[in-house]
């Protein structure tokens, strides 16, 4: 992990101008991209970005199905939030539920033909938006560097922070 040589990793000092620029920039860009990509998918396909992400994960999963708990984690939703989303997507014919034979409490979400069709149509819009709004603004070297940065940061995101006890 790359840590500033003048400051320990868990410093409680104010963020420097450089740190603020990096942190706030990531937050602003993520929020703006998410809003724009969501609006694109809604306008063209009547599909929210969160539903697109569910379809994408199911399409890539073994057997095009995932346990609900794993799917919730993959799309960064609470279990209750995913349940509401899956309920709506099931009503729209994009996925179906099945019980888990090895765990009576668990269930699977499975991609349907309607979900595959919706994903195929929406993917063109989404990928075009990702390229136009994000990737086209970065060189290949910058994309590589950014990918390396996310790979370094991601494993530490769920790590516990410093203790607040005295």
Short mmCIF file of the C-alpha atoms (twelve columns), coordinates in Angstrom:
data_MODEL
# 
_entry.id   MODEL 
# 
loop_
_atom_site.group_PDB 
_atom_site.id 
_atom_site.type_symbol 
_atom_site.label_atom_id 
_atom_site.label_alt_id 
_atom_site.label_comp_id 
_atom_site.label_asym_id 
_atom_site.label_seq_id 
_atom_site.Cartn_x 
_atom_site.Cartn_y 
_atom_site.Cartn_z 
_atom_site.pdbx_PDB_model_num 
ATOM 1   C CA . UNK A 1   0.000   0.000   0.000   1 
ATOM 2   C CA . UNK A 2   1.370   3.408   -0.929  1 
ATOM 3   C CA . UNK A 3   1.369   5.682   2.116   1 
ATOM 4   C CA . UNK A 4   2.636   9.230   2.302   1 
ATOM 5   C CA . UNK A 5   6.134   9.175   3.834   1 
ATOM 6   C CA . UNK A 6   5.276   12.163  6.041   1 
ATOM 7   C CA . UNK A 7   2.020   10.844  7.451   1 
ATOM 8   C CA . UNK A 8   0.953   7.468   8.902   1 
ATOM 9   C CA . UNK A 9   -1.787  5.523   7.047   1 
ATOM 10  C CA . UNK A 10  -4.436  6.117   9.723   1 
ATOM 11  C CA . UNK A 11  -3.741  9.811   10.292  1 
ATOM 12  C CA . UNK A 12  -6.564  11.928  11.665  1 
ATOM 13  C CA . UNK A 13  -5.059  15.152  10.326  1 
ATOM 14  C CA . UNK A 14  -7.059  17.235  7.882   1 
ATOM 15  C CA . UNK A 15  -6.765  16.170  4.275   1 
ATOM 16  C CA . UNK A 16  -4.230  18.071  2.234   1 
ATOM 17  C CA . UNK A 17  -5.316  19.973  -0.874  1 
ATOM 18  C CA . UNK A 18  -3.988  17.090  -2.994  1 
ATOM 19  C CA . UNK A 19  -5.887  14.514  -0.923  1 
ATOM 20  C CA . UNK A 20  -9.098  16.568  -1.032  1 
ATOM 21  C CA . UNK A 21  -8.816  16.973  -4.800  1 
ATOM 22  C CA . UNK A 22  -8.397  13.213  -5.268  1 
ATOM 23  C CA . UNK A 23  -11.154 12.256  -2.806  1 
ATOM 24  C CA . UNK A 24  -13.749 14.843  -3.805  1 
ATOM 25  C CA . UNK A 25  -12.967 14.298  -7.472  1 
ATOM 26  C CA . UNK A 26  -13.698 10.582  -7.147  1 
ATOM 27  C CA . UNK A 27  -16.967 11.326  -5.332  1 
ATOM 28  C CA . UNK A 28  -18.110 13.959  -7.861  1 
ATOM 29  C CA . UNK A 29  -17.205 11.899  -10.905 1 
ATOM 30  C CA . UNK A 30  -18.837 8.748   -9.512  1 
ATOM 31  C CA . UNK A 31  -22.058 10.603  -8.654  1 
ATOM 32  C CA . UNK A 32  -22.203 12.427  -11.998 1 
ATOM 33  C CA . UNK A 33  -21.443 9.303   -14.028 1 
ATOM 34  C CA . UNK A 34  -23.988 7.247   -12.123 1 
ATOM 35  C CA . UNK A 35  -26.704 9.889   -12.668 1 
ATOM 36  C CA . UNK A 36  -25.896 10.266  -16.364 1 
ATOM 37  C CA . UNK A 37  -25.686 6.535   -17.090 1 
ATOM 38  C CA . UNK A 38  -28.897 5.939   -15.139 1 
ATOM 39  C CA . UNK A 39  -30.672 8.679   -17.119 1 
ATOM 40  C CA . UNK A 40  -29.425 7.198   -20.418 1 
ATOM 41  C CA . UNK A 41  -30.738 3.723   -19.553 1 
ATOM 42  C CA . UNK A 42  -34.060 5.048   -18.225 1 
ATOM 43  C CA . UNK A 43  -34.646 7.209   -21.306 1 
ATOM 44  C CA . UNK A 44  -33.731 4.564   -23.869 1 
ATOM 45  C CA . UNK A 45  -34.881 1.354   -22.184 1 
ATOM 46  C CA . UNK A 46  -36.970 2.208   -19.108 1 
ATOM 47  C CA . UNK A 47  -34.296 0.424   -17.085 1 
ATOM 48  C CA . UNK A 48  -32.615 1.914   -14.010 1 
ATOM 49  C CA . UNK A 49  -28.851 1.471   -13.691 1 
ATOM 50  C CA . UNK A 50  -29.357 -0.688  -10.586 1 
ATOM 51  C CA . UNK A 51  -31.523 -3.116  -12.590 1 
ATOM 52  C CA . UNK A 52  -28.959 -3.139  -15.390 1 
ATOM 53  C CA . UNK A 53  -26.270 -4.108  -12.868 1 
ATOM 54  C CA . UNK A 54  -28.421 -6.982  -11.578 1 
ATOM 55  C CA . UNK A 55  -28.978 -8.264  -15.124 1 
ATOM 56  C CA . UNK A 56  -25.265 -7.933  -15.884 1 
ATOM 57  C CA . UNK A 57  -24.224 -9.947  -12.815 1 
ATOM 58  C CA . UNK A 58  -26.812 -12.630 -13.485 1 
ATOM 59  C CA . UNK A 59  -25.745 -12.938 -17.127 1 
ATOM 60  C CA . UNK A 60  -22.129 -13.474 -16.048 1 
ATOM 61  C CA . UNK A 61  -22.960 -15.929 -13.244 1 
ATOM 62  C CA . UNK A 62  -22.707 -19.692 -13.537 1 
ATOM 63  C CA . UNK A 63  -26.067 -20.907 -14.811 1 
ATOM 64  C CA . UNK A 64  -27.181 -17.258 -15.043 1 
ATOM 65  C CA . UNK A 65  -28.366 -17.387 -11.461 1 
ATOM 66  C CA . UNK A 66  -27.073 -16.137 -8.123  1 
ATOM 67  C CA . UNK A 67  -28.030 -16.501 -4.500  1 
ATOM 68  C CA . UNK A 68  -29.846 -13.375 -3.393  1 
ATOM 69  C CA . UNK A 69  -27.284 -12.657 -0.664  1 
ATOM 70  C CA . UNK A 70  -24.398 -12.874 -3.164  1 
ATOM 71  C CA . UNK A 71  -26.262 -10.698 -5.653  1 
ATOM 72  C CA . UNK A 72  -26.939 -8.058  -2.990  1 
ATOM 73  C CA . UNK A 73  -23.232 -7.915  -2.214  1 
ATOM 74  C CA . UNK A 74  -22.259 -7.814  -5.900  1 
ATOM 75  C CA . UNK A 75  -24.495 -4.823  -6.653  1 
ATOM 76  C CA . UNK A 76  -23.805 -3.096  -3.308  1 
ATOM 77  C CA . UNK A 77  -27.401 -3.101  -2.090  1 
ATOM 78  C CA . UNK A 78  -28.835 -4.116  1.249   1 
ATOM 79  C CA . UNK A 79  -30.753 -7.376  1.231   1 
ATOM 80  C CA . UNK A 80  -34.030 -5.508  1.656   1 
ATOM 81  C CA . UNK A 81  -33.114 -3.087  -1.134  1 
ATOM 82  C CA . UNK A 82  -32.275 -5.971  -3.444  1 
ATOM 83  C CA . UNK A 83  -35.498 -7.765  -2.508  1 
ATOM 84  C CA . UNK A 84  -37.553 -4.730  -3.561  1 
ATOM 85  C CA . UNK A 85  -35.578 -4.408  -6.800  1 
ATOM 86  C CA . UNK A 86  -35.885 -8.122  -7.589  1 
ATOM 87  C CA . UNK A 87  -39.633 -8.004  -6.864  1 
ATOM 88  C CA . UNK A 88  -40.035 -5.264  -9.484  1 
ATOM 89  C CA . UNK A 89  -37.777 -7.004  -12.004 1 
ATOM 90  C CA . UNK A 90  -39.663 -10.261 -11.504 1 
ATOM 91  C CA . UNK A 91  -42.995 -8.483  -12.187 1 
ATOM 92  C CA . UNK A 92  -41.424 -7.088  -15.378 1 
ATOM 93  C CA . UNK A 93  -40.323 -10.567 -16.482 1 
ATOM 94  C CA . UNK A 94  -36.582 -9.852  -16.362 1 
ATOM 95  C CA . UNK A 95  -35.784 -12.498 -13.770 1 
ATOM 96  C CA . UNK A 96  -37.349 -15.285 -11.766 1 
ATOM 97  C CA . UNK A 97  -36.763 -16.622 -8.289  1 
ATOM 98  C CA . UNK A 98  -36.055 -20.192 -7.302  1 
ATOM 99  C CA . UNK A 99  -35.582 -21.714 -3.891  1 
ATOM 100 C CA . UNK A 100 -32.197 -23.037 -2.914  1 
ATOM 101 C CA . UNK A 101 -32.303 -26.844 -2.541  1 
ATOM 102 C CA . UNK A 102 -29.435 -26.887 -0.023  1 
ATOM 103 C CA . UNK A 103 -30.777 -24.034 2.159   1 
ATOM 104 C CA . UNK A 104 -34.510 -23.586 2.682   1 
ATOM 105 C CA . UNK A 105 -33.934 -19.992 3.805   1 
ATOM 106 C CA . UNK A 106 -31.984 -19.047 0.664   1 
ATOM 107 C CA . UNK A 107 -33.214 -18.266 -2.799  1 
ATOM 108 C CA . UNK A 108 -31.776 -17.617 -6.222  1 
ATOM 109 C CA . UNK A 109 -32.452 -14.911 -8.760  1 
ATOM 110 C CA . UNK A 110 -32.321 -16.302 -12.292 1 
ATOM 111 C CA . UNK A 111 -32.113 -14.429 -15.572 1 
ATOM 112 C CA . UNK A 112 -35.098 -14.943 -17.895 1 
ATOM 113 C CA . UNK A 113 -35.280 -14.639 -21.679 1 
ATOM 114 C CA . UNK A 114 -36.890 -11.239 -21.169 1 
ATOM 115 C CA . UNK A 115 -33.996 -10.181 -18.941 1 
ATOM 116 C CA . UNK A 116 -31.434 -11.370 -21.488 1 
ATOM 117 C CA . UNK A 117 -33.216 -9.400  -24.232 1 
ATOM 118 C CA . UNK A 118 -33.404 -6.270  -22.054 1 
ATOM 119 C CA . UNK A 119 -29.711 -6.594  -21.147 1 
ATOM 120 C CA . UNK A 120 -28.661 -7.049  -24.778 1 
ATOM 121 C CA . UNK A 121 -30.523 -3.920  -25.846 1 
ATOM 122 C CA . UNK A 122 -29.412 -1.826  -22.854 1 
ATOM 123 C CA . UNK A 123 -25.760 -2.895  -23.077 1 
ATOM 124 C CA . UNK A 124 -25.232 -0.907  -26.262 1 
ATOM 125 C CA . UNK A 125 -26.511 2.258   -24.585 1 
ATOM 126 C CA . UNK A 126 -24.574 1.643   -21.377 1 
ATOM 127 C CA . UNK A 127 -21.243 0.794   -22.996 1 
ATOM 128 C CA . UNK A 128 -21.519 3.776   -25.317 1 
ATOM 129 C CA . UNK A 129 -22.209 6.020   -22.327 1 
ATOM 130 C CA . UNK A 130 -19.290 4.615   -20.315 1 
ATOM 131 C CA . UNK A 131 -16.933 5.233   -23.207 1 
ATOM 132 C CA . UNK A 132 -18.262 8.671   -24.135 1 
ATOM 133 C CA . UNK A 133 -18.598 10.010  -20.581 1 
ATOM 134 C CA . UNK A 134 -15.499 8.407   -19.032 1 
ATOM 135 C CA . UNK A 135 -13.056 6.215   -20.950 1 
ATOM 136 C CA . UNK A 136 -12.696 8.488   -24.005 1 
ATOM 137 C CA . UNK A 137 -11.307 11.195  -21.699 1 
ATOM 138 C CA . UNK A 138 -8.410  9.009   -20.548 1 
ATOM 139 C CA . UNK A 139 -5.405  7.698   -22.419 1 
ATOM 140 C CA . UNK A 140 -4.631  3.974   -22.366 1 
ATOM 141 C CA . UNK A 141 -1.860  4.654   -19.842 1 
ATOM 142 C CA . UNK A 142 -4.247  6.639   -17.622 1 
ATOM 143 C CA . UNK A 143 -6.823  3.847   -17.774 1 
ATOM 144 C CA . UNK A 144 -4.116  1.353   -16.780 1 
ATOM 145 C CA . UNK A 145 -2.959  3.593   -13.917 1 
ATOM 146 C CA . UNK A 146 -6.498  4.171   -12.690 1 
ATOM 147 C CA . UNK A 147 -7.268  0.446   -12.854 1 
ATOM 148 C CA . UNK A 148 -4.106  -0.242  -10.836 1 
ATOM 149 C CA . UNK A 149 -5.166  2.348   -8.250  1 
ATOM 150 C CA . UNK A 150 -8.640  0.839   -7.809  1 
ATOM 151 C CA . UNK A 151 -7.102  -2.622  -7.491  1 
ATOM 152 C CA . UNK A 152 -4.856  -1.363  -4.667  1 
ATOM 153 C CA . UNK A 153 -7.613  0.548   -2.872  1 
ATOM 154 C CA . UNK A 154 -10.456 -1.998  -3.153  1 
ATOM 155 C CA . UNK A 155 -9.117  -4.620  -0.680  1 
ATOM 156 C CA . UNK A 156 -8.798  -1.940  2.014   1 
ATOM 157 C CA . UNK A 157 -12.282 -0.473  1.670   1 
ATOM 158 C CA . UNK A 158 -13.928 -3.003  3.977   1 
ATOM 159 C CA . UNK A 159 -11.048 -3.000  6.467   1 
ATOM 160 C CA . UNK A 160 -11.866 -1.615  9.916   1 
ATOM 161 C CA . UNK A 161 -10.803 1.953   10.518  1 
ATOM 162 C CA . UNK A 162 -8.895  3.261   13.514  1 
ATOM 163 C CA . UNK A 163 -10.505 2.727   16.894  1 
ATOM 164 C CA . UNK A 164 -12.203 5.724   18.476  1 
ATOM 165 C CA . UNK A 165 -11.656 4.499   22.019  1 
ATOM 166 C CA . UNK A 166 -9.336  6.489   24.259  1 
# 
